[in-house]
Amino acid sequence: MDVLDLLKGHRSIRTFKSDAIDEQLFENIILAGQASASSSFIQACTVIRITDANKRKALRALAGDQAYIEEAPEFLVFCADLNRSFQCCRRHLSTPVEGLTEQFIIATVDTAIVAQSTAIAAESLGLGICYIGAIRNDPFKTAELLELPDHTYPVFGMCLGYPDEAPEVKPRLPLNVFLKTDVYGDKNEESEISAYDEAMLNYYKNRTKNQKQQSWSEQMAGILSKENRPFMKKFLTSRGFIKR
């Protein structure tokens, strides 16, 4: 498939065939993700492949009982990881400077880039993926379950396998809203958002599964008008992140 068509056709897959992924193919997908750009080449990401059925079941429970966490042929947890780099400091008799917000940003961005490259590699080979941010619903228990050391945290999970569904592609924001030139500007986007709301209402009404009556702006109002995982600051600080 053409790369542009592949990227523009991304869908989250939540129903997978039972077919296992060939081990060499799986490793090549992971290697493609690992080859991603990395800030200062810190490579601040670790991927944990969850093969233990009990851990899958526990992660499903922690992540809002999403069945595909157990059902997908592969489930990966992408962790922001500064543990290795701090160990390198000590190996060379240096004292690492810990807890900087910039370090947290670097590790989180590195992890997201690795994950997206992994997703693209998988989709280019006919597989589907679904990100699982809900593993942060109880990050303390998730970190304990995965035996994460200090200076690491689970950013999100990823289901991976051969799709057993073909969901429609969600419309994205209009390009003239998403893409700015030189400055953000103060252009009133009310008309564009209203038109996009209509497009999303039509999409949600007519999609194959999980139809609903909700515009994009209504969805944003529902999400951003309430606290979402307010415990994350405490959790991240306990892991050695964003102390200053």
N, C-alpha and C positions, 0 to 999 in steps of 0.2 A: 504494500500500500504506500502511496505517496506520503511523505512525512507530514506535510501540511494537512492533508486530509485526515491522517491519523490523529494529529493533535486536536484539530477542530471537531473531531468526532468522538471525543472522550465521553464515556458514560461510566457511572459507578455500577458495578456488577455485584448483586447480592444473592444470586442463585447460580451455583456452580455445578458442572458435571462432576461425577465421582472420579474421573480419570486422573491418575497421578501425573505429575510433571516429571519428565525425564530428569535424572539427577544432573547430567552434564548440561542440559538446557537450563536448569535452575541455577547452577553455578555460574553460567555465562551471563544470566540476567543480573545476578548479584555483582559480578565483576563489572558489568556495564554501569551499574549504579555507583560502584566504588570508584570508577574512573572520573567521576564528576569533579567540577571545580571545587576548590577548598580554600578558604581564607588563610593566607600565609602557610598553606599546605599543612595545617594542623591536623586535618582529617579527623575532625571532632565528632565522629559518628560511629556507633556500633549497632549492628543489626543482630537481633536475637531471633532465631528460627524456633518456633514453638512446635515441637513434635510430641510432647507428653500430653496424653489425652486429659489427664487431670488438670494440668495447667491451662489447657484450652477451655475446659469447662469452667475453671475458676475465673479466667479472663472474660469469658462470656457473661458470667454473673456480675463481675465488676463493671462491665461495659454496657449495662442496660439490657442484658439478655438478648443480644443480637445473635441469632442462631448461626449465621454464616461464619462467625468466628470459629465455631466448632466444625462446620460443614465444609468449609473451603479446603482444598487439598493442601494449601500452605497458609500459615499465618505468621507474619513477621512483626516484630516490635522494633521500631527505629528509635534509638536512644541518642540524645545529645551527650557527648562523652569528652570530658576534659581530664579524666582520671589518668589515661595513658600519658598525656602531655605533661601533667604534673609529676608523674613518676620519672619522666625523662629529665626534668629539672633536678630532681633529687639524685638521679644516677650520675649527673654531672656536677654534683655538690653545689647546686644552686637552690635558692629558696623561692618557690613559686609565689607569685602575687595572686592571691585567691579572692574570689567573691565579686569581681568587677562586673558591672552590667554589660560592658562591651564583650566580655568573655561569654556571657550567656547568649548574647545576640549571635556571636560568631558560631557557637556550637549549635544553636537552634537553626540558623540559616544553613549551615553545612548539612545538617541532618535532613532538612526539607529538600535541599538540592539533590542529595543522594536518593531520597525516596522518589522524587519525581522522575529522575533518570531511570530508576528501577521500574517505575510504572510504565514509562514510555517503551523501555526495552521489552517488557512483558507484553504490552499491547501490540507491539510491532510483530510479535510472534503468535498472535491470535489468542493470547490470554486476556483475562479481565482482572480488574483490581477494585478494591473498595477501601478507602482510608477509614480508620476507626479512631477518631479523636476521643471517643468515650472511655478509652483506657485511662484517661485522666479523671474519671469520675471519682476514683479513690486512688490517687497516685501513691499514697503511703503503702497501701496493700499491694499495689502493682509492683512497686519497687522492691518490696519484701519478697513477693512471689518470684521475681526474676533475679533476686540476690544481687541487686545493683550496688556497686560501691559508691562512696561519696563522689561528688562532682560528676555524676551522671543522672539523667532523668528520662523517663519514657515520654517521647513527644507524641507519637501516635502509633497505631497498629496498621497493618495492611493485610487484607484477605487477597489471595492470589490463586487463580485457577482458570480452567476453561469455562467460558460463559455458557449458561443454560437458559439465557434470556437475552432479549435484544431491546432494552429500554430506549425510549426516545432521548435525543440529545436536548438538554435544557438550553433555552435561549439565554444568551449572555447580555449584559448591559450594552447599549448602543456604543459603537466605537467612538463617537464624538463626546461621549461622557467618560469613557474609560481612558481614552488617549488625549493627553494635553500637549500643548506646544509651548515650550520655554517656561511657563509659569502655570500654577494651578488656576489662578484667575477667580473672578467672582461671578461668572456667568450663571444665570438662573437656569437650573436644569429641570424645572418643574414639568415642563411639557414633555421632555424626553422621558422622564421617569414615569409620567402618567401613561405614555404610549407603551413603555416597557411593562408596566403593571398589567395592561390589557393583554400583552403577549404572554405574560406568565399566567394570568388567569385562564387564558385559552389553553396553554400547555397543561396546567394542572387539571383542567376539566376533561381533557381528551386523552391524556396519557394512558397507557395500557394498565398500569397498576397504581394503586394509592391515589386515586383522584381526590381532589379537594378544591374548595373555593377560597383562594387566598392569593392576594397580589404579592409582589416582591416587597414593596414598601411596608405592607401590613406584616409580612414575615419579619422584616428587620425591626419593626416597632416592637413585636413580641419578644424577639431575642434580646434586644439591647435595652429594653426598659426594665430588665430584672437582672439580679446578680447571677453570674454564671461562674461556677467553681471559684468562689471567693477564697478558698483555702489554698490556692496555687502559690500565692506569695509566701505563705508560711512553709509550704512544702519545698519550694525552690530554695529558700533560705536554709532550710534544714539539710538540703543536699549540697550546700556550699556555693549556691548561685546568688546573684544580685544582692549582695550584702552592702554594696556601695557603688 
